[in-house]
């Protein structure tokens, strides 16, 4: 008979809240009993308890972890300034973790979080829902089957709204970096520049980022990565120049293109065109479903909700099978490695090898 897991949730009303469904997913997963919630905002805690239908409430999440002793905890806040403390607290108590992205603020924090989980044999999964999309599996299969020919480039862009540039790189870019990792692995190197009003950023441009992001700068980011398979990946974001219209990843091969957005059931399109130009070739874009190119899509569901449910089910299976979750703490650190590499390459003015030698935030060392 399957084990029943006892779950608890940590939120921070007004400072990242409960993320994108990190608190509600537990009610939809079989063999999970949601028993408690913690939030240091009294009104937010009361509302969350009512919404989640739990009786045990705590203003101090450490006390909740000590008294409730859950098997797994959901770390919900979008703000990441407390992610390290929350993860380490759970790991020290042997409690497995599902958490909102981005992972943390620096590589030093990522290293500490992973070390704490490793010491206690804790499994951690992060909420990059596209990793669990059945459409991503189709994209991987199409690439492996040679539908694109030889893989040449990956091109990602952020939402390019008012957060464009450095903030976009961190908050939305983490989804794109995770997709690059899923398709190509951790890059061997990164070469990047970060601009503010058309000029290279300096220490005077560094500010405290929104949502607890830590040091941040730049309204434009341009980054290039060398992947282990010989493919080149790119990421770019310019403030107030897209409004989300280009957010996603292009996968370009010698014989065609795949374009995909993010989420549980992202829009995915295929173009069988070696010129990469429908206007030149006359080729037509084709929709890609979870069943393949041009096939009807039988699946439905909310992107965040269904993606979270698949991620939590995989995490629970990983705990029982003693394996790493599909999108685990090492992959989560990989996204931070790629983000920090942008600032580090800008700081030293040349390409940098990954993993990075310096684990401090590069903007804290910028002159």
C-alpha positions in Angstrom: 0.0 0.0 0.0 1.5 3.4 -0.9 2.8 5.5 1.9 0.9 8.6 3.0 3.1 11.7 3.2 2.4 14.4 5.8 2.9 17.8 4.2 3.1 21.4 5.5 3.4 24.8 3.7 5.5 27.9 4.3 4.2 31.3 3.0 5.1 34.9 3.5 2.0 37.2 2.8 3.1 40.4 1.2 6.7 39.1 0.7 6.3 36.5 -2.0 3.1 35.0 -0.6 2.7 31.3 -1.6 4.1 31.3 -5.1 2.2 29.9 -8.0 0.1 27.2 -6.3 2.9 25.8 -4.1 0.4 25.7 -1.2 -2.7 24.3 -3.0 -1.1 21.5 -5.0 -0.9 19.1 -1.9 -4.7 18.8 -1.8 -4.7 17.3 -5.3 -2.0 14.7 -4.9 -3.0 11.2 -3.7 -1.4 9.9 -0.6 -0.7 13.4 0.8 -2.2 14.8 4.0 -1.8 18.6 4.3 -1.6 19.3 8.0 -0.2 22.8 8.7 0.7 26.2 7.4 3.1 28.9 8.5 3.1 32.6 7.7 4.4 35.5 9.8 1.5 37.7 8.7 -1.5 37.1 10.9 -4.2 38.0 8.4 -2.5 36.1 5.6 -2.1 33.0 7.9 -5.8 33.0 8.8 -6.7 33.3 5.1 -4.4 30.5 4.1 -5.6 28.2 6.8 -9.2 28.8 5.7 -8.4 28.3 2.1 -6.3 25.1 2.7 -8.7 23.8 5.3 -6.0 23.1 7.9 -6.3 23.7 11.7 -2.6 23.9 12.7 -1.2 27.4 12.0 2.1 28.9 12.9 3.7 32.3 12.8 7.2 30.7 13.0 7.9 28.1 10.4 10.7 26.5 12.4 8.3 25.8 15.2 5.9 24.3 12.7 8.7 22.0 11.4 9.6 20.9 14.9 6.1 20.3 16.2 4.4 18.9 13.1 7.4 17.0 11.8 6.1 16.8 8.2 7.6 14.4 5.6 7.7 17.2 3.0 7.3 20.9 3.0 6.2 23.4 0.3 8.3 26.6 0.4 6.0 29.0 -1.4 7.3 32.6 -1.3 8.3 34.1 -4.7 10.7 36.4 -2.8 14.0 34.6 -2.5 15.7 36.4 0.3 14.5 33.7 2.8 14.9 30.6 0.6 18.3 29.7 2.0 17.1 29.8 5.6 13.9 27.9 4.8 15.7 25.2 2.9 18.4 24.7 5.4 15.9 24.6 8.3 13.9 21.9 6.5 17.0 19.9 5.5 18.5 20.0 9.0 15.3 18.3 10.2 15.3 15.7 7.4 12.2 17.2 5.7 12.0 16.9 1.9 11.2 20.0 -0.1 9.2 21.4 -3.0 9.8 25.1 -3.6 9.1 28.1 -5.8 11.8 29.4 -8.1 14.2 31.1 -8.4 16.3 28.9 -6.2 18.3 31.5 -4.3 20.3 34.8 -4.6 23.9 33.5 -5.0 25.9 30.5 -5.7 27.2 30.5 -2.1 23.6 30.2 -0.9 23.0 27.4 -3.5 26.1 25.5 -2.3 25.0 25.8 1.3 21.4 24.6 0.6 22.6 21.6 -1.4 25.2 20.7 1.3 22.5 20.8 4.0 20.2 18.5 1.8 23.0 16.1 1.1 23.9 15.8 4.8 20.4 14.7 5.6 19.7 12.8 2.4 16.8 15.2 1.6 15.3 15.4 -1.8 14.5 18.8 -3.2 12.4 19.7 -6.3 11.9 23.2 -7.8 8.8 24.6 -9.5 10.0 24.9 -13.1 6.7 23.3 -14.4 7.9 23.0 -18.0 10.3 20.3 -17.0 7.3 18.1 -16.3 5.4 19.0 -19.4 4.5 16.0 -21.7 5.2 18.4 -24.6 8.9 18.7 -23.5 9.2 15.0 -23.8 7.8 15.3 -27.4 10.3 18.1 -28.2 13.2 15.9 -27.0 12.0 13.0 -29.1 11.6 15.2 -32.2 15.2 16.4 -31.7 16.5 12.9 -31.2 14.6 11.6 -34.3 16.4 14.3 -36.4 13.3 16.3 -37.3 15.3 19.5 -36.9 18.4 18.0 -38.6 21.6 18.8 -36.7 20.9 21.0 -33.6 22.7 24.3 -34.0 21.3 27.0 -31.6 19.0 27.6 -28.7 17.6 31.2 -28.5 15.8 32.3 -25.3 14.2 35.6 -24.4 12.6 36.9 -21.2 9.3 38.7 -20.9 10.9 42.0 -21.7 8.3 44.0 -19.8 9.0 46.5 -17.1 11.3 44.0 -15.4 13.4 43.6 -18.6 17.2 43.2 -18.2 18.7 42.0 -15.0 15.4 41.4 -13.1 13.9 39.5 -16.1 17.1 37.4 -16.3 16.5 36.3 -12.7 12.8 36.0 -12.4 11.6 34.8 -15.8 14.9 33.8 -17.3 15.2 31.0 -14.7 12.5 29.2 -16.7 14.5 29.6 -19.9 17.8 28.6 -18.3 16.1 25.5 -17.0 14.9 24.6 -20.5 18.4 25.1 -21.8 19.7 22.8 -19.1 17.1 20.2 -19.9 18.0 20.2 -23.6 21.7 20.8 -23.6 23.1 20.4 -20.1 25.2 22.9 -18.0 27.1 25.2 -20.4 30.9 25.1 -20.5 31.3 28.9 -20.8 29.3 32.1 -20.9 30.1 35.5 -22.5 27.7 38.3 -21.7 27.2 42.0 -21.3 24.7 44.0 -19.1 23.7 47.5 -20.1 21.9 50.4 -18.5 20.6 53.1 -20.9 22.9 51.7 -23.6 26.0 51.8 -21.5 27.9 49.0 -19.7 26.8 48.8 -16.1 29.2 49.9 -13.3 29.0 49.7 -9.5 27.0 52.9 -9.5 24.1 51.1 -11.4 23.8 48.3 -8.8 20.7 48.5 -6.6 18.7 46.2 -4.4 16.4 44.1 -6.6 12.7 43.7 -6.2 11.3 40.5 -4.5 14.3 40.0 -2.4 16.6 39.3 -5.4 19.7 40.9 -3.9 22.1 43.1 -5.9 20.7 43.8 -9.4 21.5 46.0 -12.4 20.8 46.6 -16.0 17.9 47.2 -18.4 19.4 45.0 -21.1 21.1 41.7 -21.0 22.9 39.8 -23.8 24.3 36.4 -23.1 25.9 33.6 -25.1 26.6 30.1 -23.7 28.6 27.2 -25.1 26.8 23.9 -24.4 28.6 20.5 -24.0 27.1 19.1 -27.2 28.6 21.9 -29.3 25.4 23.9 -29.5 25.4 27.6 -28.8 22.6 29.0 -26.6 21.6 32.7 -26.3 19.5 34.7 -23.9 18.5 38.3 -24.2 16.1 40.7 -22.5 15.4 44.4 -23.0 13.2 46.4 -20.7 9.8 47.5 -22.1 10.3 46.0 -25.5 8.2 42.9 -25.7 5.5 42.6 -23.0 5.9 38.8 -23.0 5.2 38.4 -26.8 8.6 36.7 -27.3 9.0 34.9 -24.0 10.1 31.4 -24.6 12.8 29.3 -26.4 13.6 28.7 -30.1 15.4 25.5 -30.9 17.1 25.8 -34.3 18.5 23.0 -36.4 19.9 22.5 -39.9 16.5 21.5 -41.2 14.0 23.3 -39.1 12.8 25.1 -35.9 10.9 24.3 -32.8 9.4 27.2 -30.7 8.2 26.6 -27.2 6.7 28.7 -24.4 6.6 27.6 -20.8 4.3 25.8 -18.5 2.6 22.4 -18.2 1.0 22.6 -21.7 3.1 25.3 -23.4 2.4 26.4 -27.0 4.9 24.5 -29.2 5.3 24.9 -32.9 7.4 23.2 -35.6 8.7 24.6 -38.8 10.3 22.2 -41.3 12.4 24.8 -43.0 16.2 24.9 -43.4 16.1 28.6 -44.3 14.4 29.4 -40.9 12.3 31.9 -42.9 8.7 31.1 -43.9 8.6 34.2 -46.0 11.5 32.8 -48.1 10.5 29.1 -48.2 6.8 29.2 -48.0 6.8 26.6 -45.2 4.0 26.6 -42.6 4.2 26.4 -38.9 2.6 23.3 -37.4 1.3 22.9 -33.8 2.9 20.3 -31.6 0.7 18.5 -29.0 1.6 16.0 -26.4 0.9 13.4 -29.1 3.2 14.9 -31.7 3.3 17.2 -34.7 -0.2 18.1 -36.0 -2.0 15.8 -33.6 -5.0 17.0 -31.5 -4.2 17.8 -27.9 -6.2 15.5 -25.5 -4.8 17.0 -22.3 -6.3 20.0 -20.5 -5.5 21.9 -17.3 -4.0 24.9 -15.7 -0.3 25.4 -16.5 0.9 26.0 -12.9 -1.5 23.7 -11.2 -1.0 20.6 -13.4 2.7 21.2 -13.6 3.0 21.4 -9.8 1.0 18.2 -9.4 3.3 16.3 -11.8 6.4 17.8 -10.0 5.1 16.8 -6.5 4.2 13.3 -7.7 7.7 12.9 -9.1 9.2 14.2 -5.8 7.3 11.7 -3.7 8.3 8.9 -6.1 11.9 10.1 -5.9 11.8 9.9 -2.1 10.4 6.3 -2.1 12.9 5.2 -4.9 15.8 7.1 -3.4 16.7 9.0 -6.6 16.9 12.6 -7.5 13.7 14.4 -8.6 13.5 15.3 -12.3 14.1 19.0 -11.6 16.3 18.7 -8.6 18.5 20.9 -6.5 21.5 20.4 -8.8 19.5 21.6 -11.8 18.2 24.5 -9.7 21.7 25.5 -8.9 22.5 25.2 -12.6 20.0 27.9 -13.4 21.6 30.2 -10.8 25.1 29.3 -12.2 23.9 30.5 -15.6 22.4 33.7 -14.3 25.5 34.5 -12.2 27.7 33.8 -15.1 26.1 36.7 -17.0 27.1 39.2 -14.3 30.5 37.6 -13.8 31.3 37.7 -17.6 30.3 41.3 -17.7 32.4 42.1 -14.6 35.6 40.7 -16.0 34.9 41.5 -19.6 35.4 38.1 -21.1 34.0 34.6 -21.3 33.9 32.7 -18.0 34.1 28.9 -17.5 31.3 27.1 -15.7 31.0 26.2 -12.9 32.1 29.6 -11.7 35.2 29.9 -9.4 33.7 32.8 -7.4 30.6 31.9 -5.5 29.8 35.5 -4.3 27.4 37.6 -6.3 29.4 39.2 -9.1 27.7 42.5 -8.8 29.0 42.8 -5.2 32.5 42.8 -6.7 31.8 45.1 -9.6 33.9 48.3 -9.9 
